Amino acid sequence: MNSAIENIMTRQTIREYTAQQIPDSLLQTVLDAAIRAPSGRNTQPCHLRILSNKEKLDEMNTDFKNIVGWDTPAYTGWDIRPVYHNAPTFIFIFAKDKSDMAAGLMAENIALAAHAVGLGSCMIGSLGALFDDENGARKWKKYLEIPEDWHFLLGLTIGYPNEKPPMKDREDGHIKFIK
C-alpha cells in the first residue's frame, strides 16, 4: 500500500497523551504541512496559534468549563479529562470568515502529518463555546493575539500518544455512484 494511503487509513483520534513536550523541529514539520493546505484562490485565510504552556492550557480549560458547565457532557470525557485531553500542545485555527472551509483542510493536514511523525491528535470543535462567549473571546483572543473580529474555527490537541485505541469500523452506505 502507498505510504500516504496507509497514513490516512491508520490515523486515529488520540485522547490520552504523555506529558512529553514535542521538540520544536518536529512541531515545525507538522506546522509546515498545515500551511500547505489548499485554500480557494490561494487566499490562505487561516491563522494558527500554538499553545504549549500547561498553566495556560489549564486556565483555558477552567474558563471553558465555567461557560459550558462542569457537569455538562459538552465534550468526550468531560468528567475525567480537560477539553485539551492533557496534550502538551494545542493548535488553534482562526479565520476572518467563520464559514471558511480551509480550516478543515488545514486540520486534516495537521492530523495526518502528526500521525506520520509518530504524534497523535484530536480535533476539538467544542472549544468554540469559549470564543462564542463575549468575555472568553475577549480574554483569549487578546492572549492569542487574534483580532476581535476573527473567528475560532477548530482546534487540535497534539502530542505523543499514551493509548492505542482499536480501529473503529466505518459504516457502509455513505458512498453512492450516480450514472
C-alpha positions as CSV (number, residue, x, y, z in Angstrom):
1,M,0.0,0.0,0.0
2,N,1.2,3.5,-0.8
3,S,2.6,5.2,2.4
4,A,0.3,8.2,2.1
5,I,-2.8,6.0,1.8
6,E,-1.6,3.9,4.7
7,N,-1.1,7.0,6.8
8,I,-4.7,8.0,6.1
9,M,-6.1,4.6,6.8
10,T,-4.3,4.1,10.1
11,R,-4.6,7.6,11.7
12,Q,-6.9,7.6,14.8
13,T,-8.1,10.2,17.2
14,I,-6.0,10.2,20.4
15,R,-7.4,11.4,23.7
16,E,-4.6,10.3,26.0
17,Y,-1.1,11.8,25.8
18,T,2.2,11.6,27.6
19,A,3.4,14.8,29.2
20,Q,6.5,14.8,26.9
21,Q,6.7,18.1,25.0
22,I,7.1,18.0,21.2
23,P,10.5,19.0,20.0
24,D,10.4,22.3,18.1
25,S,11.7,20.8,14.9
26,L,9.1,18.1,14.9
27,L,6.3,20.6,15.7
28,Q,7.6,22.8,12.9
29,T,7.3,19.9,10.4
30,V,3.6,19.5,11.3
31,L,3.0,23.2,11.0
32,D,4.8,23.3,7.7
33,A,2.3,20.7,6.5
34,A,-0.6,22.7,7.9
35,I,0.3,25.8,5.9
36,R,0.5,23.7,2.7
37,A,-3.3,23.1,2.9
38,P,-5.2,24.3,-0.1
39,S,-7.5,27.3,0.0
40,G,-9.7,29.0,-2.5
41,R,-7.6,31.1,-4.9
42,N,-4.7,30.5,-2.6
43,T,-6.1,33.1,-0.1
44,Q,-4.5,31.3,2.8
45,P,-7.2,32.7,5.2
46,C,-6.4,30.6,8.3
47,H,-4.1,31.7,11.1
48,L,-2.6,29.3,13.7
49,R,-1.8,29.9,17.3
50,I,0.1,27.2,19.2
51,L,-0.2,26.9,23.0
52,S,2.3,24.7,24.8
53,N,2.1,26.2,28.3
54,K,0.4,23.8,30.8
55,E,-0.7,26.5,33.2
56,K,-2.4,28.4,30.3
57,L,-4.0,25.2,29.0
58,D,-5.4,24.5,32.4
59,E,-6.7,28.1,32.6
60,M,-8.3,27.8,29.2
61,N,-10.0,24.6,30.4
62,T,-11.3,26.3,33.5
63,D,-12.7,29.2,31.5
64,F,-14.3,26.7,29.1
65,K,-15.9,24.6,31.8
66,N,-17.2,27.8,33.5
67,I,-19.0,28.5,30.3
68,V,-20.3,25.1,29.3
69,G,-20.8,23.8,32.8
70,W,-18.7,21.5,35.0
71,D,-21.2,18.6,34.8
72,T,-22.3,19.0,31.2
73,P,-21.0,16.4,28.8
74,A,-20.1,19.0,26.2
75,Y,-17.1,17.0,25.0
76,T,-15.7,13.5,25.2
77,G,-14.5,12.5,28.6
78,W,-15.6,15.8,30.2
79,D,-15.7,14.2,33.7
80,I,-12.1,12.7,33.6
81,R,-10.0,15.0,31.4
82,P,-9.8,18.6,30.3
83,V,-11.0,19.8,26.9
84,Y,-7.4,19.6,25.7
85,H,-7.1,15.9,26.8
86,N,-3.9,16.7,28.7
87,A,-2.0,17.1,25.4
88,P,1.2,19.1,25.8
89,T,0.3,21.3,22.8
90,F,-2.9,22.8,21.5
91,I,-3.3,24.3,18.0
92,F,-6.0,26.9,17.4
93,I,-7.2,27.7,13.8
94,F,-8.8,31.1,13.3
95,A,-10.0,33.0,10.2
96,K,-11.9,36.2,9.5
97,D,-14.7,34.4,7.8
98,K,-16.4,31.9,10.2
99,S,-17.6,29.7,7.4
100,D,-14.1,29.3,5.8
101,M,-13.7,25.6,4.9
102,A,-9.9,25.9,4.6
103,A,-9.7,25.3,8.4
104,G,-10.9,21.7,7.8
105,L,-8.2,21.1,5.2
106,M,-5.6,22.6,7.4
107,A,-6.7,20.5,10.4
108,E,-6.6,17.3,8.3
109,N,-3.0,18.2,7.2
110,I,-2.0,18.7,10.8
111,A,-3.6,15.4,11.9
112,L,-2.1,13.4,9.1
113,A,1.4,15.0,9.4
114,A,1.3,14.4,13.2
115,H,0.5,10.7,12.6
116,A,3.2,10.4,10.0
117,V,5.8,11.6,12.5
118,G,4.6,9.5,15.5
119,L,2.4,12.0,17.2
120,G,-1.3,11.8,18.0
121,S,-4.0,14.4,17.5
122,C,-7.7,15.1,18.2
123,M,-9.8,17.7,16.5
124,I,-11.7,19.9,19.1
125,G,-14.7,21.9,17.9
126,S,-16.4,22.3,21.3
127,L,-13.9,24.9,22.4
128,G,-15.8,27.2,20.1
129,A,-18.1,27.9,23.1
130,L,-15.2,29.7,24.8
131,F,-14.9,32.0,21.8
132,D,-18.7,32.4,21.4
133,D,-18.7,33.8,24.9
134,E,-18.1,37.6,24.9
135,N,-15.7,37.5,28.0
136,G,-14.0,34.3,26.9
137,A,-13.4,35.6,23.4
138,R,-12.1,38.9,24.6
139,K,-9.6,37.4,27.0
140,W,-8.4,34.5,24.8
141,K,-8.2,36.4,21.5
142,K,-6.2,39.1,23.3
143,Y,-3.8,36.5,24.8
144,L,-3.5,34.6,21.5
145,E,-3.0,37.9,19.5
146,I,-6.1,37.4,17.3
147,P,-8.2,40.3,16.0
148,E,-11.5,40.6,17.8
149,D,-13.5,40.2,14.6
150,W,-11.8,36.9,13.7
151,H,-13.4,33.5,14.5
152,F,-12.2,30.3,16.1
153,L,-12.9,27.6,13.6
154,L,-11.2,24.4,15.0
155,G,-8.6,23.3,17.4
156,L,-6.4,20.3,17.7
157,T,-4.6,18.6,20.5
158,I,-1.2,17.2,19.6
159,G,1.4,15.2,21.4
160,Y,2.8,11.7,22.0
161,P,0.0,9.1,22.3
162,N,-0.4,7.4,25.6
163,E,-3.0,5.0,24.1
164,K,-3.6,2.8,21.1
165,P,-7.3,2.6,20.6
166,P,-8.7,-0.1,18.4
167,M,-9.6,0.9,14.9
168,K,-13.3,1.9,14.6
169,D,-15.5,0.3,11.9
170,R,-16.9,2.6,9.2
171,E,-20.5,2.4,8.2
172,D,-21.4,1.2,4.7
173,G,-23.8,3.2,2.5
174,H,-22.1,6.6,2.6
175,I,-20.9,6.4,-0.9
176,K,-23.2,6.1,-3.9
177,F,-22.2,6.2,-7.6
178,I,-24.6,8.1,-9.8
179,K,-24.6,7.4,-13.5
